[in-house]
């Protein structure tokens, strides 16, 4: 009976303690200060806040990390993962997701709160120390929760700003140090770095290509007084009781649960995998092996306790072997994996295949791809389906061994697998089914054929890819160009460059370097032929420059330089805007100018296409002075005359720079040029609607300048309206009789600009003390007639992304038409 009573008493005490802990969670500052606006993705609050611990740490980042900082997630839980459509690798990225989802803004808010709270705490400590030296009753401002700080670290890291994430982390360390040295009487949570903090920073450092930073962060974590040690290991599950310790301290103001093992930072499998990945990226296979041995050793080691490796662990260790080319060690790891209950996956065998033939080993020779096919056979026998990366690794092994026949055999095996999958999935056409990362297998096959001189086969593979639903990317095109240039087929490499320009594929720096080298060789050869240099004093030796053998006399150096400049001036920008887009435009102008100067230094005379490419780069960056210099060079030449592309680029450069005077004078010069050519050749040539659109945009852009006075603004809008009336009446004002009216009224963008000018000018009539010579009714009739044009129907407007001012002008003019 007494035993039963004691059991009941224990149950009552436990229930009372649980109720007190629940009450503490509902009333403590950490819960009260949570705001929905700064909750990380997932939308749930987690109160696993570790208690205050003694941290004898530095308040500033160590100097030895300064050389490894980058400038440019904690992974979401499975419940918060959302299945999304696969995105194009060229446009989708982790950085874009951070900005679009609002994570960056939330991280900035958390950073600001932590900075303000830390500054207020330092000031309070200073004032209290000067006055009496007593303890603080409570901290002046509440600190953000550790979960919010970890989410901010992940956002900064995913956004590419690793340095900012590290600065936030060291603010957290300084906060924990001050809270330990100056504890408040009323307990308040502070963001003390936890294992999740270090794991988050390390994973982002590895992702940004800074493995040394990840390794040094781990060493910093190891130096913490509460870090795990193999001599006093405790189960990870006990760490969660630190939360209840915090609750009791808050309720009773006591430190009766100061159990040492509740304060430990105990690495788990995920943190160990991140560290091993850092070793793998750094190429240190010995340290990766040592970490793995600590995980499987009884009692653990200096870095981690005894842990059960998962498939990610084995794959990461295999990746370290792949980076070092250690096939023998990789086979030992595979034997250890086979002895466990962990099942290998496609990545396991893909990494094993990629490790073959890296260098000569006891298991395989340096030029023997046989083992790669054995791995593929074993993989398929285990019902593990190879993906595009697997076949890419297989074909790449064959290419390194210079076995193009086996590379093509691997490509055929992949196509046969796709055919079987299509039959199983009842897919009729080849284009409707592709493997993940399949383009890599085609790229490896093209490269393998190019290495052994099978250029025709490589070209055939390149142009047959779309028939199988796979399209070349930057790496594919770069490999194809490299193969063609190595075999002296420069003309075909230019065709690849035109294909990239047509499909908006951004060329790599290596490709541009190769093409410029080829162009310089061709220029030297052309200069040699023109100077009639004796055979014994050749400037260019054809044996040392095999790329000249096929192209000498067929492909001109100026053609290569022209294609380079035109492709550089048409690089897509994606969704960038503002300062990022401006920096890209300036970088583009620099690169185009570099190619232009290289061409002139090689003794090649630029043609009109080269000058126009340079003008396009000037137009995008708004360098109107440089554009006018280039225009003067064209007009001074006897072999060239400006064309519509020339005038359009100069006017756009003037418009972006806000120089309406330069845009107007350039248009007048273009009109004179058309009239002069008409008199010489008796051929009528109209000015393009693109040039007129550039002129109108330049005038409106200048009128909307904040520094523009109101009188000039009115005159600019009046000029735009007069231009439209001249087009409508086919007047000779500013050469508007040379413009094709039909093409103008069908161009929605140009007509939107005209409509915007009409509505803006009508607005001035409503303002007192303005120029009352503006005919309000005439402007309304003009606007009403414009919105009734075919270009303003619903289909055209839905496909046009109008800015807010243009959309407002359309609504106002539509209301006029209804009166």
PyMOL commands that set and color helices and strands:
alter all, ss='L'
color gray80, all
select helices_A, chain A and resi 2-27+29-32+36-38+63-68+78-80+94-100+103-131+146-158+162-181+195-207+211-222+230-232+236-252+260-263+269-282+285-296+311-324+327-338+346-355+370-381+388-400+404-425+430-432+438-451+455-468+474-486+490-502+509-531+535-537+548-551+557-568+578-601+608-621+624-636+644-656+660-681+689-703+710-729+733-738+741-745+748-765+776-787+790-792+794-799+804-818
alter helices_A, ss='H'
color red, helices_A
deselect
rebuild
show_as cartoon
